[in-house]
């Protein structure tokens, strides 16, 4: 079975979603961020799920709204949830003021780098009315949001008092499923709990309520999101791959050993197959700054005041795509996902993109072309259809790519394969040899010749 086609449930506590949640419950690898330690890719022993204390219901955009919207969207479309993926989805059309998608939107996930939105907003909160910032902070916020820079997140987590950042932002924004990291993990900002519904609330605040200087600074950085993150991961999955046109993006990933983008080593052969570039060293996981990212977690007890405890999976690999789509940031999209421990980054990347592309997103423009699966590690995207041209970037191993057209170019030999056909990848602005695309024959079926 290649995928589960899951229709919307009329309400989040409904039996259908409960069954889906039980079916897709997974465990795997973890992400956390101990402040002040060096970047490393070390992976430690498994961590169980942890209870985190969730706040009481928010005042303005509470769960009742999400439930109503879920019921109103029932039956209009389906969400394609790939096999072995657990997902929370919320899609909000700002033009009509309605949700077009709601699937487990109140399920808690560890935030990974999506929490950087709260770090930026907390730092800017009381700096009005002119919001003048030192240039160093402007550059740091830009790096934290557009390149997902972890050092910048460490800085704002520390100066903001750690978990106090989250505790302050919950009532400010009326968040209902967001909570600080579990007890025993005060420096691990990537363990902050959040939901798809709360992520939509954050963007709605930014776009509709935040002071203009705050909106311009934060949304401007998100509109300038770069494909290659500061830690070397390709953050083009989900929204940037599924849709063309204007949009803002904040991604999050956790538990993956490497994620494409850079490959400093020379070409090297793999058993039976040789890639167009050698393997690159493991890169640090987004939201992880050093070893200790997979310690055993503990359960919090719920504090007084009526807060409930929700179990957040700290062990499965996490990959989240969030942001806006369409002119004037028309639609807000939040897709939070978990994958079994050890899932290759390219596989999760492709599944999140497929899931995102299945959504009803008003204002979205889907790119033309045909998607194919690649094989090989360290496959380079070239400036032109020859191995003598510049390498633009490196694909995550096994990722699906969108092919716009194909043409003959420089001959590539990877015994037992020889091929002089190349595929143009419009979303990368470059070419890869057809050898590394899973397809029979030298040319790709259904793909036109490039002019």
N, C-alpha and C positions, 0 to 999 in steps of 0.2 A: 504494500500500500504506500503510495507516494505522498499522500497528504490527507489531512482531515479537513473536510469542508464543513465549517461550523456556522450555522445560522445564528443570528442574534437571539439572545434570550430576552424575554420581556422584563426581567429584573435580575439584578446581580445575585440575589440569594436563590434564584430559581434552580430547579432540579437539573435542568440541562447543563448549566454552567458548572454545577457541583460535580456532575458526572465527568465533564471535560476536565475539570481541575484535578479530579482523582486520577483520570487516565494519564494526564500529562505531567503529574508530579515527578520531579527528577532531582537527582543530587549529582554534584560534580565538583568543579574547582572554584576557588574563591578569589575575591578582590578586596583589598583594604589598603589604607594608606597610613603607615606610621610616619608622623611628621618628623622631618629632620634627618632621615637616613638616606643613604645613597641609592640611586637607581640600581635595580638588579632584577634578574629574571628568575631567581630561585623559586621553586615551588615546593611547598611543604605538605605535611600530612593533611588528610581530609578534615574539614570542619563541619559539624552538624548545623542544622538550622538553628537560629537563635530567636528568642522572643524579644521584641522591642516594644516599648510603651508608646502607644499611639494617642494622639490628643483627642479631646472630646470633639464632637461635630462642629465644623466651622460655621460662622454666622451667615455668610452671603451665598456661597455656591455650594450647598451641602449635598450629601449623598442623595437626598430625595430628588434633586434635579437630575442627577445622573441616571437614577432609576426611571424617571419619567421619560427622559430622552431615549434610554435603551428600549423602552416599550414602544415609543413612537417610531423608532427606526426598524423594528422587527419586521422581517419579511421583505424589505426593500432590496437587500443584497446579501451576499454571504462573505465571510472573511476566510481566506485560505490559510489555515494554520498548518504549516508543514509538519511532517511526522517528527516526533520527539522534541517538539518545541512547546514551551509554556509561554503564553502571551497575555499581556494586558494592553488593550487598545482603546484610544479615545480620539475621535476626529470631530472638530468643532468648526462650523462654518460661521465666520464672523458676520457675513453679509445677511444671513437669515436668522442668526442667533440660535441655531439648532445644531445638535449633534447628528452627524450622519453615520457614525460608527461608535458603538460602545460594547466592548467585550471584556469582561473581567476588569473594568476600568478602576475598580476600587481594590484590586488585589495589590498587596504590598510587595515590592521588589527592592533589592539593594540598588541604590541610585547609580553607582559608579560615578562617572564624571558629569552626569546630569545635575548633580548637586552644585556644580560650579555656577549655575544660574543663581542659586541662593547666596553663595559666597559673594558674588558681585553685587547683588541687590543689597545685602546687609551692609557691605562696606559703603555703599552710596547713600544709605537710607537717610541719614541726618546731615547731609552736606549741602542742603539747599540754603537760600534759594538759587544761588548761581552755580553750584556744583563744580566749582573750580577744583581741579585736581593737579597734583604734581605730575609732571610728564612721566616720571617713573611708574606711577600708578596707572596712568592711561595705557602705557605700553604693556604693563603687567596684566591688566584686565583684557586687553586685546589678545595677548598670547594665551591667556587662560581659556578664553572663549573660542577664538578662531583656530588655534592649534592645540587646544586641550592640554595646555602646559601644566604639569603637575607641581612644579616648583612654585608657580604662581598660586596654585590652590593651597599648597602648604603655607605660604605666607599669609593669605587671608584667613585661613583656618586658625592660625596661631594668633594673629593680631585681633581676631574677632572673639577669641576665648573658646575656640574649639566647638564643642557641642552646643554652646550657648547661641551660636549663629543660627542653628536650626530651630532652637527653642524660641528665639525672637521672631523668626520669619513665619512660623506656623500661624500665630494669631494675626500677624500683620496682613497676611494674604488669605486668611480663612481656609487654610489647608486642613484636610480631615484625615489623611492617611500618611502624613509625613512625620518622621520622628528621628531623633538623634541616633547615632550608633549605639549598639547594645552596651550594657555595663561591661567594663573590662576592655573596651575598644575606643577610648575617648579620642585618640588621635587618628582614627581610621575614617576619614570623611567619606570614603567610598562605601562604607557600610550604612550610611544614612538610608532610612526606609523612605520610599516614595511610591506613588501610584500614577497610572496614566491620567486619571482624572485630576490629580493635583498638579501634574506637569502642565496640563491644559490651563489650569487656574493661574499658574505662574506666567505663562505667555499672555493670557488675557489681561493680567495686571500690567505687564510690560507694554502691551499694545494699546490698551484702553484707559489706563488709570495713571501709570507712572508719569512723573514730571518729564517734560520733553527732553531735557539734557540726559536723563537716565535712559529713557527709551532710545535716544539716538546713539548713545555710547554702547549700550548692551546689544541692541538689535543690529547696529552697524557692524559690530564684531561678528555676530552670528551670520550676517549676510556675506561676510568675507571668509567664511569657514574654508580652510585649506584641506586639500585631499590628504596630504601627508601630515600627520600630527607630530607634535614635538618629540614623541617617543618612537617615531618611525612606523606607526601603524597607519594603514590606509583607512581613512574614515569616510570613504565614499559610499558606504553601504546604505541601504534603506532609502531615505528620501532623495539624496543626490543621484542615486542610480535609477530609482523608479520613475522620477519625474524630471522634465526639463523646465526651463524658465526660472523666474525669480523665486527666491526662497531663502529662508534662514535655517541654520542647522546647528544643533548641539547633540553630539553623540556621546555614548558611554560604552566602555567595554571592560571586561573583567575575567581573568582566569586564563586567557590565551597566551601561548608562549611566543608567538611571532605573528606579524600581520602585514607583510609586504612592504611596499614603498621604497625601501632602500636595500641594496645588495652590494656591499663593498668588496666582496670577494670575486676573484676571477672565475670564469666559467669552469664548471666541474661536472663530471659525469656521475650519474646515479646508476645503480644496477639495472641494466637493460635499457636505460634511457638516459640521455644527457639533456640538461636544461640549457637555455640560452643565457644563463648566468648561474654562478655558484650559489650554494646555500649561504644565507647570512646568519650572523650570530643571533641568538634569541634576544628580543627586545623586551624592555619592561612592560608590564601590563598597565593600561591606562587606569589611573586611579591607584596604582600601587607604587610606592616609593621605597623599594628595598625589601629585604627579607622579612619574614614574619607575617606575610600576607595570608597565610593559611593556618593560623593557630586555631586551636579548638575554642569554639565559642561557648558562652554560657547563656542561660535564660535570665531575663530581667523579671522582677516582680512588678506588677502594675502599681504605679504610685497612687496615692489617694487623689480624689477629685474626679473619679469616674472614668479615667482613661482605661482603655482596653489594651490587651496585649495581642499582637499579631506575629505569627511566625514568618520570618524572612529567611529565605534560602541564601546562605552565605557560601555555598559550595559549588553549585552548578555554574557553568560558564554563562556570563551575562553579556548581552549585546542589545543596546537601546538606540533607537533613532527618534529624535524629536525635533520640532521646529515648525516652520510655516511654509505654505505653498501658495503660489499664485500672486498676481498683482496686488499691491497694497497689503501683503501678508494676509490674504483673504481667509485661508483655512489653517487652523492649528492642528498638528498631528503629533500624537505620542504613541509610540510602539515600544513597549518594554518586553524583553524576551529572556528566557533561560534555555540553556542547551546542556545535554549531558556532559559531564566532566570529560575532558580530552577531545571534545569536538574540534576539528581543525578550523582555524579562523576563516579560511576561504569558504568552508561549508556553511558556517553560521552566517557569514556575510551574505551568501547567496540566498539562504532561507529567509533572512530578514528582508532582503530586497524583494523577493517574491511575495512575501506576506504584505509588505507595504504597497506593492503595486496592485494588489487585489482589492484595496480599499476604495470606498466611495469618497473621493477627495475633490470637492468643488473647486474649480479654477485650475486644476492640475492639467498639465500637458504631458502625455506619455511619449517618450522618445521613439522615433522610428528605428527599425532594425530587428535583428533576430538574436536571441540569447543562446549561447553555447557554453558548455562546461570545458574548462581547461584542465590540463594535467601538468605535473612537473613542479619543482620548487625553484624559486628565484627566476621565473620567466620574465624577461625584460620587455618593456614596451619601447619601441624604437621610433625615432623621428621620421624615418622613411623605411621603405620596404627592403632593407638590407641590413645585415649584421654590422656593417662598417659605419652605420649612422649612429648618432648619439642615443644613449639610453635615457629615456625620459623618467621612467619609474620601474618598479618591480611589482608584479601581481602577487597577491596572496595566493598561496598554493591551492590549486584546485578550484579557484573562484569561477563563477559564471560571468561571462563578459557579453556586452552588447556589441554585435558586429553590424556595421553599416554597409560595407561593401568589401570586395576583395579584388586583388590584382596580382599579376606576376611581378616578381622582383628578384632579389638575390637568392641564389640556391642555398638551402640549408641541408646539411647531412647529419642526421642523428641515427646511426645504424640501428635497426635495418631501414630507417625511413630516410627518403630524400624528397625534397619538395621545394619548389620555387614560388609557391603561392603564399600571399600574405593577406591578413585580415586587418581592416581599419577599424579601430575602436574609437568611436566619436567621443565617448565620455572621458577618454584618456588623451585624445588628440594625437594618437600614434598608432603604430602597427606591431602585430606579433605574427611570427611565422605560423602558418596553418598546421604545422606539425604538432604544436602544443594545444590544439583544439580537438576535442573528442568528436570525431566524425569519420565516416568511411570515405576513402578517396582523397585526392589532393585538393579538390575544391569543396566548398561548403554548400550544401543543398539549399536552394531558395535564396541565396545571397547574390545580389547583382554585382557585376563588374564595376569597379570604380571608374569614373570618367577619366 
